[in-house]
């Protein structure tokens, strides 16, 4: 099939050279009137295998219709033959695409697709999200509780927590988005990773800042401490669920780091 596509491309170039000369101008698909309009791929979410199949089948059908209609409108016999061959090639692609339906696949192929899909989900969604949640939940503990025990004013503590969460979210979002473009690592679109990482970082930090909207300092601190414990357990569960880390081991690793930062914030704020 690849050889046939190269043959059609060569015929198209030779036909253009014969009719218009050696210089081929830059013509993009969007410059051709009536050509198939391609919608931009979503950057806010990864696409599953089923959605990719559906999009490919639609693209093949639309392209085949374009070549068929163009062939009917041209009066040049050689050009009509070429466009007809291109339309026929797209019909072959549709047939091949139909054979890729899961009902026609072997169990090993479906399992391999599922494995690759899960791997991409881990790389493009879970990993940046988990990194952001861990950073937001742990790194903001020290400034939040330092401000809490230094001022013992809930509103001022809340402002410090929000500022730390927003700053950490922006920093982590940019760091993840600019780390690589995903072309070599397979980690997906940098914008998507940056948004996920930045949002989860903000979410992890703002969770234990919100209790300081409670006017009573001791009550707010107790509620914030409970929220911190819930966040750390959630991080351990995600690591166990998606990263195959034993739950007890993941809990100990996360809790030890979180408690150290928590105590550091209290000690600094109380000094």
C-alpha positions in Angstrom: 0.0 0.0 0.0 2.9 2.3 0.8 4.3 1.7 -2.7 1.0 2.5 -4.4 0.8 5.8 -2.4 4.4 6.7 -3.6 3.4 5.8 -7.1 0.4 8.2 -7.0 2.5 10.9 -5.5 5.1 10.5 -8.3 2.3 10.6 -11.0 0.9 13.8 -9.5 4.3 15.5 -9.5 5.0 14.4 -13.1 1.5 15.6 -14.2 2.1 19.0 -12.6 5.6 19.3 -14.1 4.2 18.5 -17.6 1.3 21.0 -17.4 2.8 23.9 -15.3 6.6 23.6 -15.3 9.3 22.8 -12.8 8.4 25.2 -10.0 5.9 23.7 -7.5 4.4 26.4 -5.3 3.7 25.8 -1.6 0.0 24.8 -1.4 -1.4 23.6 1.9 -4.6 21.5 2.3 -6.5 24.6 3.7 -5.6 26.5 0.5 -7.5 24.1 -1.7 -11.2 25.2 -2.1 -13.5 22.4 -0.9 -10.8 20.2 0.5 -11.5 18.2 3.7 -11.5 20.3 6.8 -9.5 18.7 9.6 -10.6 19.5 13.1 -7.8 20.1 15.6 -7.1 17.2 17.9 -8.2 17.7 21.5 -5.3 18.8 23.7 -7.2 18.6 27.0 -7.5 14.8 27.0 -5.8 11.8 25.5 -7.7 9.9 22.8 -8.6 6.2 23.2 -8.1 3.5 20.6 -11.8 3.5 19.7 -11.9 7.2 19.1 -8.7 7.1 17.0 -10.3 4.3 14.8 -13.5 6.4 14.4 -11.6 9.5 13.4 -9.4 7.6 10.9 -12.4 5.9 9.3 -14.1 9.3 9.0 -11.0 10.9 7.4 -10.7 8.1 4.9 -14.4 8.5 3.9 -14.2 12.3 3.6 -11.0 12.2 1.5 -12.4 9.5 -0.8 -15.5 11.6 -1.4 -13.4 14.7 -2.2 -11.3 12.9 -4.8 -14.4 11.3 -6.4 -16.2 14.7 -6.7 -13.0 16.4 -8.0 -12.7 13.7 -10.7 -16.2 14.3 -11.9 -15.6 18.0 -12.2 -12.4 17.9 -14.2 -12.4 17.7 -18.0 -8.7 16.6 -18.2 -8.7 12.9 -18.9 -5.3 12.3 -17.3 -6.2 14.3 -14.2 -9.5 12.5 -13.9 -7.7 9.1 -14.1 -5.3 10.2 -11.3 -8.1 11.5 -9.1 -10.1 8.3 -9.6 -7.1 6.2 -8.6 -6.6 8.3 -5.5 -10.3 7.8 -4.6 -9.9 4.1 -5.1 -6.8 4.1 -2.9 -8.9 5.8 -0.1 -11.6 3.1 -0.5 -8.9 0.5 0.1 -7.8 2.3 3.2 -11.4 2.2 4.5 -11.5 -1.6 4.0 -8.3 -2.0 5.9 -9.6 0.3 8.6 -12.7 -1.9 8.9 -10.5 -5.0 9.4 -9.0 -3.2 12.5 -12.3 -3.5 14.3 -11.9 -5.3 17.7 -14.3 -8.0 16.6 -11.8 -9.0 13.8 -8.7 -8.8 16.0 -6.9 -11.6 17.8 -7.0 -11.6 21.6 -3.3 -10.9 21.8 -3.6 -7.8 19.6 -6.5 -6.4 21.8 -4.4 -7.1 24.9 -1.4 -5.3 23.4 -3.6 -2.3 22.5 -5.0 -2.2 26.0 -1.5 -2.3 27.5 -0.3 0.5 25.2 -3.4 2.6 26.0 -2.9 2.1 29.7 0.8 3.0 29.4 0.0 6.2 27.5 -2.6 7.1 30.2 -0.1 6.6 32.9 2.6 8.7 31.1 0.3 11.5 29.9 -2.3 11.8 32.7 -1.5 9.9 35.9 2.2 10.7 36.1 2.0 14.5 35.7 -1.1 14.6 37.9 0.5 12.6 40.7 3.6 14.7 40.5 1.5 17.8 40.8 -0.6 16.5 43.7 2.4 15.3 45.6 4.2 18.7 45.2 1.1 20.7 46.0 0.2 18.7 49.0 3.6 18.5 50.5 5.5 21.6 49.5 2.8 24.0 50.6 2.6 22.5 54.1 5.7 24.4 55.5 4.7 27.9 54.5 1.0 27.4 55.4 1.6 26.0 58.9 4.6 28.4 59.5 2.2 31.3 58.8 -0.5 29.7 60.9 1.6 29.3 64.0 3.5 32.6 63.5 0.4 34.8 63.2 -2.4 32.6 64.6 -4.7 34.5 62.3 -6.8 32.3 60.0 -7.4 34.9 57.3 -3.7 35.7 56.9 -2.9 32.0 56.9 -5.5 31.4 54.2 -3.9 34.1 52.0 -0.5 32.5 52.4 -1.9 29.1 51.5 -3.7 30.4 48.4 -0.6 32.3 47.3 1.6 29.2 47.8 -0.9 27.0 45.9 -1.2 29.3 43.0 2.5 29.9 42.8 3.3 26.2 43.0 0.6 25.4 40.4 2.0 27.9 37.9 5.6 26.8 38.5 4.9 23.1 38.2 2.6 23.6 35.2 5.3 25.5 33.3 8.0 23.0 34.4 6.0 20.0 33.1 5.0 21.7 29.9 8.5 22.8 29.1 10.3 19.6 30.2 9.9 18.0 26.8 7.6 18.0 23.8 6.7 14.3 24.1 8.1 13.4 20.6 11.0 11.3 22.1 9.6 10.2 25.4 6.0 9.4 24.2 4.7 11.5 27.2 2.1 13.2 25.0 1.2 16.8 24.4 3.2 19.2 26.7 0.2 21.6 27.0 -2.0 18.8 28.3 0.6 17.6 30.8 1.3 21.1 32.0 -2.4 21.8 32.6 -2.9 18.5 34.5 0.2 19.0 36.6 -0.5 22.7 37.3 -4.1 22.1 38.3 -3.3 19.1 40.5 -0.5 21.0 42.2 -3.0 23.9 43.0 -5.6 21.4 44.1 -3.2 19.7 46.5 -2.2 23.0 48.1 -5.5 24.7 48.3 -7.1 21.6 50.0 -5.5 22.4 53.4 -5.7 26.2 52.9 -9.5 26.3 52.7 -10.0 25.2 56.3 -8.5 28.5 57.4 -11.6 30.3 56.2 -12.9 29.0 59.6 -12.5 32.0 62.0 -11.5 29.9 65.0 -7.7 29.1 64.8 -7.6 25.8 66.6 -10.7 24.4 64.8 -9.2 25.5 61.4 -5.8 23.9 62.2 -7.4 20.6 63.3 -9.5 20.5 60.1 -6.5 21.4 58.0 -4.5 18.6 59.6 -7.3 16.1 58.8 -7.3 17.3 55.2 -3.5 16.8 55.0 -3.9 13.2 56.2 -6.6 12.5 53.6 -4.4 14.0 50.9 -1.4 11.8 51.8 -3.6 8.7 51.9 -5.1 9.6 48.5 -1.5 10.0 47.1 -0.6 6.6 48.5 -3.7 5.0 47.0 -3.0 6.5 43.5 0.5 5.2 43.6 -0.8 1.8 44.7 -3.5 1.8 42.1 -1.6 3.0 39.0 2.1 2.7 39.8 1.9 -0.8 41.4 3.6 0.4 44.5 2.6 -1.6 47.6 0.1 0.4 49.6 1.9 0.2 52.9 5.2 1.1 51.3 3.6 4.0 49.4 1.9 5.2 52.6 5.1 5.2 54.6 7.0 7.0 51.9 4.4 9.8 51.5 3.6 10.1 55.2 7.2 10.4 56.3 7.9 13.2 53.9 4.6 14.9 54.6 5.1 14.8 58.4 8.7 16.1 58.1 7.5 19.1 56.1 4.5 19.6 58.4 6.7 19.6 61.6 9.2 21.9 59.9 6.4 24.4 59.2 5.2 24.3 62.8 8.7 24.6 64.3 9.6 27.6 62.1 6.3 29.3 62.7 6.5 28.8 66.5 10.1 30.0 66.8 
